[in-house]
Amino acid sequence: QVQLVESGGGLVQAGGSLSLSCAASGRTFSRYAMGWFRQAPGKEREFVAAISWNGGNTYYADSVKGRFTISRDNAKHTAYLQMNSLKPEDTAVYYCAAGAVRLGISQTSLAFYDYWGQGTQVTVSS
């Protein structure tokens, strides 16, 4: 079992920055790929970014590429999402997720992930 707790959300003006953290319990954190997803009111949960177990590979949604950076520190059992140049359309609840590698399932897919955090609200004002 892995428990995930997000932090760092809040209210920011357009063009500003926020840094989200996802702290994981358990000693097997380094075995899991990590992902960030978001869900705006009335919309489906969507992929934002993902990182492989050792940080060697990262993936981003086109909508955040060049503005967001995903990273991880396996020694601290924590994943991060640095968000710069925020836009009002980035407003959503942000969730982190952990998943073991599965052949044929992309890290950009919700189906890849086994464990989810409770989410943290990010609000970007115009």
Salt bridges, closest charged atoms under 4 A:
GLU46 OE2 - ARG38 NE 2.65
ASP62 OD1 - LYS65 NZ 3.19
ASP90 OD1 - ARG38 NH1 2.88
ASP90 OD2 - ARG67 NH1 2.77
ASP114 OD1 - ARG102 NH2 2.25
